Amino acid sequence: MRILHTDITRQGSTLFEVAISLAMLAFCVTGVLLAFPAGVQAQQAARFRLLAAAKAEEMVDAFNTIHNHNTVIDAEAPQPWETTAGRRAMAHDLETRLANPQTGLMPLPEAIARRLDSDAGEIARLLDDGGQIYYPQPMATTGVLEIGLGDVVANETQRLIVGVIGHAQSNAMHIFPWKAWPYYVPWPSPPLHGEHHHDGTIPATTQTYVFGRHGICWESTNDEDMEPVFDGVADDGEACGFKPYAYDAPPAQASLLRYVATTLWYCRAKGLPPAFWSPGSTAAPLDDLSTYPVAAHDQVNAMRFLAHAALCMTALWDSSQLTGAGVVVPSLTIGGTPSPPMTITHDLIGWYHDSSLALGMRFAAARPYDWGAPRPLQRAQQMDFPLLEYDLFPDAARPLLSGVIGDTGVSARQWRAIAAQPVRNLGRSFSFPVAPIPSQTPGDPDYAADADSIWGDSANFTLAKPFAPAERCRQLVFWAVDWQAYEDFELVPSGAIDAGRYNLFAPKPGAPFAWRMEGLAWWDFGLHTYRNPEKNLTFVRDVGGYATGASVADDLIKNAIIAPPDRGPTLDARRIFLGRHGADRNFNKRLDRGPVPASARMRARLIARFNIYDPRAPNVLR
Amino acid sequence: MSCADRRAFTLLEALIAVGLSSAIVLAASMALRVAAQSTALARRLSDENALIRAGMGRAHAELDFWSMLDDPDAPTAQPLRAVTAGQGLAFTPLAAVAPPRAPPVPGPEDERGWDPTDPWAMHDPRGWYYGNPAEQDISDVRYGRYGAFANAEPAPVLAPLDFGAGANGYATPAVRHGWLFNQMRTLLDALGYYGYCEYMPANSLYVYYTSHNPSPDWQSGGTALGGLPLELVKPGIGKFASNDGHSGYPRGLYLLTFLASFAAPNADIAAARMQGVSRSYYVTGYGLTWDPNGVEYQRLIRDTETRRPLLPLAPRHWPRIDVSIQRFVRFARFTQIARVRWTSPLTGVAAELNFTGFSTTLRGARQQRRPTSGWARWDNDGTANDATLDTH
């Protein structure tokens, strides 16, 4: 019995043993099952690394090759906070330059970004530091106007998000907001003149003209001797200068001779000797600014005017006259000073022309901090720009500049400016010749001592100092996360927008702030780093009541030029500007809602990191 | 008793055994299926990734070497070397179209032909623009005859002018400046608009002066009164200057390309169309607002995107991968768009990876090539360097 019992117990496993075995088997199978998706995930991560590499290359390419083409902004104002040119919108930082529809980097709405977890809380830390996370727009970054693009080809790139780690540096000023130097003019040319929006920006004593609106000869606000060169009356009571010849009547020899005589008078008024306009030989141009003991900018301007006037003569005299004995330019007296009589020949005109370019080119190349003469349009290039930066270290002698924004009563502050060298012949701006810009040079009409100046401590100038590579290094960090699975990914408002991205009209006397909010054209081709980066995708009305999948093609701003709905002081316009209604973030022209509730958190998987060079001075590669 | 002890499984035991076995088989089957699916998916992703990676490599090679447009190793794949009526294309050897080389005698302004070693230094006066940047295609030239001092012709014919006191003519003795405008004309004729824009320095104005031709037709060589070729300066005729509201003066690259683009041609378009594509602009800016169906953009793609299969021969179950490159100028930016597009062999769904990338310039690509065929050898000591497409 005992033996039999023993036999029976050895016949097989008990049910308990079988259950244990099955549990172990299930554990192994589950483990194997889990291993397979891990393989898939590894391949997906590899895919995202490919996408991230391509995107990083594109970002760096775009950052380095796209020009500043914010051409429809007001770049000058009497105070730096009254124009956007001196603020973040123009900063030469990668994310500022690329966060716009043309370069395809969109700030991820903060409401979504705050739901994302990442290794070591890197995303949260970036947000806490004031940064943003970005997602790429779905279409290629071509610069082609979006409305012209066909249907967007599906791509997985939108599941990538990217942040820029490392603080942006204090860059060179892209535009000096008091005066957007350098000014360029065709070379040779008469004194620079043009239209103004408002007489209140023009000094009361300045002669105004009707070129279309409120016109003045701007250059004569800095040098009154230029006034007759542009439009004057000689001591004989007759008109002289450029305008009477070119604008006031059909071109005639008599008025042209008086224009030429006025430019010769200007040469004499500046103290230049006869050899300046009457050289012994016309073989080699005058190209040395040290030949005569006269201020360099006066020589440059004098030859520029003289060459322009003399070239006009080829339109009204036969070559037989100009290549022969020449044409006599009678003397003209202005303010008691006679112009030198002169005989103009074809060769002399050519010499004036060559000399004007030679002096202008040399002046522009050698004197970026002398603003006494504009630059030749024919040579616009990087090295014309003076190195200017903000002084980040105000002290008691040079405190922060402060004031009030327009008529709003809102206080504003800005750092002072510092230049690599003191700016000479600073003059006044084209837009606000009524407003003096404090000069650094004692003796200048607009000189001001430190406390009343706009200039900081030049000892704090750092743009030309040596630097370690690490100081210019930032990092692109890519994560992958299916943020478009959120139920509200197209309905949450846009990410925060810097106020500097609002294209604001410069202050005009009597113009309320509300008017300034819609005083400028908002053309896509002239606004690169302005407006909501999601502008083309943003909804112009609340679409929250639409059914999922409903068309939103008629609810987008896209490329509206005439009366853009995001411009202006109305509540509706401000909501649209800020993207409060959300955006068609996958640009499929339909309202989408994902399956994941807004209350859920997602984990963003780290994909790749790329170190990038962060320049301090604006530059463009070709 | 002992027989009873040795009996078979009870029905309950059998049922349990069958149940457990079924569970095991089911679990194994599911595991196998998931494993198979996961393996297939991972393999498909892996294959796709490998192909996309290869596509990106091909795209980068293309960005570096421009081989889709001009294959130095395949004379039959060099469609952009043709010359038609004295005008070349992006890869035409300069020696085939440029005027004969003439030394800088008696002065530097007299040098002609193309010198690939000339750096066009900013301080070199012969490279300065001696035209009038404010002169328009409709100007009456009251500001003077700039063409009498700088011209592509050595003794240009200038228009008679009449400001009310009778026409006056102007027979210029000899122009003082001819080098820059001759270089401009040479590049324009040799390379087409894209190459012309790329070869000129960044701060250029792109219109030269030549003899006055009263024809109002650019195709007949018509010029403005001052001698500016209508082809280059008259806005909105579909050639060089886009219509921006009639700013018909010599423009720089930004103004030329903020509303439109010049592009390198698609190597696969008909030979007869190469010149037209190389010498016209494509609207890529605000003009597209009036083209909501994207017809113009499709024209740009069709005429300028060159596409090649990554693997002309591949297993049918592999994704089909195409690589394309498109090069154009927009907002003064030389834009190179690489597209790697793959199509699922199962679903037919297409997806795309597109990016703009750094590229060898056209000038660099031309200097990679011999004038006839093959890649040019280059060494920085210069002694054994081959001639290139720029050698003249």
Interface residues (C-beta under 8 A of the other chain):
Chain A: L4 D7 I8 L15 V18 L22 L25 A26 V29 V32 L33 F36 P37 G39 V40 A42 Q43 Q44 A46 R47 L50 L51 A53 A54 K55 E57 E58 D61 A62 T65 I66 H67 H69 T71 Q102 A140 T141 T142 G143 V144 L145 I147 G148 L149 G150 V153 A154 N155 E156 T157 P186 W187 S189 A246 P250 P251 A252 Q253 P285 H308 L311 C312 M313 T314 A315 L316 W317 D318 S319 S320 T323 H346 I349 G350 H353 D354 L357 A358 M361 A365 L377 Q378 R379 A380 Q381 W523 D524 F525 G526 N559 I561 R622
Chain B: M1 S2 D5 I16 L20 A23 I24 A27 A28 A31 V34 A35 S38 T39 L41 A42 L45 S46 E48 N49 I52 R53 M56 M122 H123 P125 W128 Y129 Y130 N132 P133 A134 D140 V141 R142 Y143 G144 R145 Y146 A148 F149 L161 F163 G164 A165 N168 G169 Y170 A171 T172 P173 R176 A202 N203 L205 G252 Y254 F258 L259 S261 V283 T284 G285 Y286 L288 T289 D291 P292 G294 E296 Y297 Q298 L300 R330 F331 A332 R333 F334 T335 I337 R339 R341 V349 A350 A351 E352 L353 N354 F355 T356 G357 F358 T361
